[in-house]
Structure formats: structure tokens, C-alpha cells
Amino acid sequence: MTSAGVIKLLFVCTGNICRSPTAEGVFRHLAAEAGLADKLEIDSAGTDSHHIGEAPDRRAIKIAARHGVSLQGQKARALRPEDFNTFDYLYAMDGGHLFDMQSRAPAGHKGKIALFLAAAGQEAQDVPDPWYGTEADFENVFGLVQGASVQLLDRLREAHGL
């Protein structure tokens, strides 16, 4: 936790337009509902730069909105070297992202990186990429992310006395 008492979380997927912006939006929503918006800084990024500046996928926006979660205002960005210093926790959406992030992390920062679902205590390891799928695939991702986010928020509250 930073000196200001704010815990900084970064969710990472490939292009930062489907999974990680969904996780950012869901986690931000849950933090606000729990009265913790001022205690958590939440962001997302992608391991590649193909979609920099783009809004989340329209299907992700639609599914999130259906559940009362806003993804408005989010713009895709790429994972930056300084993110490893800035964030307290960096959550990979799948094993490929985890490997990529661990290989980029400076010495002493690999311990901040975890697989999102595993960090939340879920048995499933990867959040599947819905990009080439249907709206049902985006709905499935939203459900996985929401369930894991509830559990992860509980774990962070316990670990940090929030």
C-alpha cells in the first residue's frame, strides 16, 4: 500500500478492450458500493499496443451496462515499464499475460503479479478471451470477473484492514 493509504490495482489482458476493462469497471463499481473508492486506485492495460486509445469492445460495454456497471471513459492503453513500480497488484487475465508480465517485470516486482482468478481463490485459472465469440461469451466473462472481483475485494479488505 502506498504512503497515501491507497491500494493500486492493475488488470491486464491482451488489447485492453474486453477482459481487463471489464475487470476495471466491475472492481471500481464494487469498490464504490463498499465505500472504498477513495482507498483503491483501479486501472487496466494490455500486453500489446494494437488498440491504444480505443474504448472497450461494444459487447463488453453492453453486457456490463446490463449489470449496472459502466465502462464509460475507459481508453485502451499498453502496459508500461513504470506500471510495475506504480501498482501494488498487477492481475493477469490468463497464463499468457502472466508469463509476459513476469518476463517484463523488473527485479523485485514479480511478487506483485498474479493470475486474476487464482488471486481471487477461483479454481479456473484463465479468463477466456471473448473477442472472437458471441455476446454469450462476453456474458460468461462478465460473470467470471464479477464473481472473482467480489472474492478479491474481500481478500484485499482482510489483508489491508479496509
C-alpha positions as CSV (number, residue, x, y, z in Angstrom):
1,M,0.0,0.0,0.0
2,T,1.3,3.5,-0.9
3,S,2.0,6.1,1.7
4,A,-1.3,7.8,1.0
5,G,-3.1,4.6,2.1
6,V,-4.3,3.9,-1.5
7,I,-4.0,0.4,-2.9
8,K,-3.3,0.4,-6.6
9,L,-4.6,-2.4,-8.8
10,L,-3.9,-3.0,-12.5
11,F,-5.9,-5.6,-14.5
12,V,-4.1,-6.7,-17.7
13,C,-5.3,-8.6,-20.8
14,T,-4.1,-8.6,-24.4
15,G,-5.6,-5.5,-26.1
16,N,-7.3,-3.8,-23.1
17,I,-10.6,-3.8,-24.8
18,C,-12.5,-6.8,-23.4
19,R,-11.4,-8.6,-20.2
20,S,-9.3,-6.1,-18.4
21,P,-11.6,-3.1,-18.9
22,T,-14.5,-5.3,-17.7
23,A,-12.4,-6.1,-14.6
24,E,-11.6,-2.5,-14.1
25,G,-15.2,-1.4,-14.4
26,V,-16.6,-4.2,-12.1
27,F,-13.9,-3.7,-9.5
28,R,-14.5,0.1,-9.5
29,H,-18.2,-0.5,-9.2
30,L,-17.8,-2.9,-6.2
31,A,-15.3,-0.6,-4.5
32,A,-17.8,2.3,-4.8
33,E,-20.6,0.2,-3.4
34,A,-18.4,-0.9,-0.5
35,G,-17.4,2.8,0.2
36,L,-13.8,2.1,-0.7
37,A,-13.5,4.2,-3.8
38,D,-11.0,6.5,-2.0
39,K,-8.9,3.5,-0.8
40,L,-8.4,1.8,-4.2
41,E,-6.9,3.1,-7.4
42,I,-8.1,0.8,-10.3
43,D,-6.8,0.7,-13.8
44,S,-6.3,-1.7,-16.7
45,A,-3.9,-2.2,-19.6
46,G,-3.0,-4.5,-22.4
47,T,0.2,-6.5,-23.1
48,D,0.1,-5.2,-26.7
49,S,-0.5,-1.8,-28.2
50,H,-2.9,-2.6,-31.1
51,H,-5.9,-0.8,-29.5
52,I,-4.3,2.1,-27.7
53,G,-6.9,4.9,-27.3
54,E,-9.9,2.8,-28.2
55,A,-12.9,2.4,-26.0
56,P,-13.8,-1.1,-24.7
57,D,-15.4,-3.5,-27.1
58,R,-19.1,-2.6,-27.7
59,R,-20.2,-6.0,-26.5
60,A,-18.3,-5.6,-23.2
61,I,-19.9,-2.2,-22.7
62,K,-23.3,-3.6,-23.4
63,I,-23.0,-6.6,-21.1
64,A,-21.5,-4.5,-18.3
65,A,-24.3,-1.9,-18.6
66,R,-26.9,-4.7,-18.5
67,H,-25.5,-5.5,-15.0
68,G,-25.4,-1.8,-13.9
69,V,-21.6,-1.4,-14.4
70,S,-20.2,1.4,-16.5
71,L,-17.1,1.1,-18.7
72,Q,-17.6,4.6,-20.0
73,G,-14.5,6.8,-20.2
74,Q,-12.1,3.9,-20.4
75,K,-9.5,4.0,-23.2
76,A,-7.1,1.2,-24.0
77,R,-3.5,1.6,-23.1
78,A,-0.5,-0.6,-23.2
79,L,1.3,-2.0,-20.1
80,R,4.2,0.4,-19.3
81,P,7.5,-0.4,-17.5
82,E,6.6,2.1,-14.8
83,D,3.4,0.2,-14.1
84,F,5.5,-2.3,-12.1
85,N,6.6,0.4,-9.8
86,T,3.3,2.3,-9.6
87,F,0.9,-0.6,-8.9
88,D,0.7,-2.7,-5.7
89,Y,-1.0,-5.6,-7.5
90,L,-1.0,-6.5,-11.2
91,Y,-3.5,-9.1,-12.2
92,A,-3.2,-11.1,-15.4
93,M,-6.3,-12.4,-17.1
94,D,-4.6,-15.5,-18.4
95,G,-1.4,-17.5,-18.3
96,G,0.0,-15.9,-21.4
97,H,-0.4,-12.5,-19.9
98,L,1.1,-13.7,-16.6
99,F,4.2,-15.1,-18.5
100,D,4.5,-11.8,-20.5
101,M,4.2,-9.6,-17.4
102,Q,6.7,-11.7,-15.3
103,S,9.2,-11.6,-18.2
104,R,8.9,-7.8,-18.3
105,A,8.9,-7.1,-14.6
106,P,12.0,-5.5,-13.1
107,A,13.8,-7.4,-10.3
108,G,11.9,-7.4,-7.1
109,H,8.5,-6.8,-8.7
110,K,7.4,-10.3,-9.8
111,G,5.7,-10.9,-6.5
112,K,3.1,-8.2,-7.3
113,I,1.9,-10.1,-10.4
114,A,-0.7,-12.8,-10.1
115,L,-3.3,-14.6,-12.2
116,F,-6.6,-12.7,-11.5
117,L,-8.8,-15.8,-10.9
118,A,-6.2,-17.5,-8.8
119,A,-5.7,-14.4,-6.7
120,A,-9.4,-14.4,-6.0
121,G,-9.4,-18.0,-5.0
122,Q,-11.1,-19.4,-8.1
123,E,-10.4,-22.9,-9.4
124,A,-10.4,-21.8,-13.0
125,Q,-7.1,-20.2,-14.0
126,D,-7.8,-18.2,-17.2
127,V,-10.5,-15.7,-18.0
128,P,-11.3,-16.8,-21.6
129,D,-10.9,-14.2,-24.4
130,P,-14.4,-13.4,-25.7
131,W,-13.1,-11.3,-28.7
132,Y,-13.9,-13.9,-31.4
133,G,-17.0,-15.1,-29.6
134,T,-20.6,-14.2,-29.2
135,E,-22.5,-12.0,-26.7
136,A,-22.9,-15.1,-24.6
137,D,-19.1,-15.4,-24.3
138,F,-18.9,-11.8,-23.1
139,E,-21.7,-12.6,-20.6
140,N,-19.6,-15.6,-19.3
141,V,-16.5,-13.4,-18.9
142,F,-18.6,-10.8,-17.0
143,G,-19.8,-13.5,-14.6
144,L,-16.3,-14.8,-14.0
145,V,-14.9,-11.4,-13.5
146,Q,-17.8,-10.3,-11.2
147,G,-17.5,-13.4,-9.0
148,A,-13.8,-13.2,-8.8
149,S,-13.9,-9.4,-8.1
150,V,-16.2,-9.9,-5.1
151,Q,-13.8,-12.5,-3.7
152,L,-10.7,-10.5,-4.4
153,L,-12.2,-7.4,-2.8
154,D,-12.9,-9.4,0.3
155,R,-9.3,-10.7,0.4
156,L,-7.9,-7.2,0.0
157,R,-10.2,-5.9,2.7
158,E,-8.9,-8.6,5.1
159,A,-5.3,-8.2,4.1
160,H,-5.3,-4.4,4.4
161,G,-7.9,-3.8,7.1
162,L,-10.3,-2.0,4.9
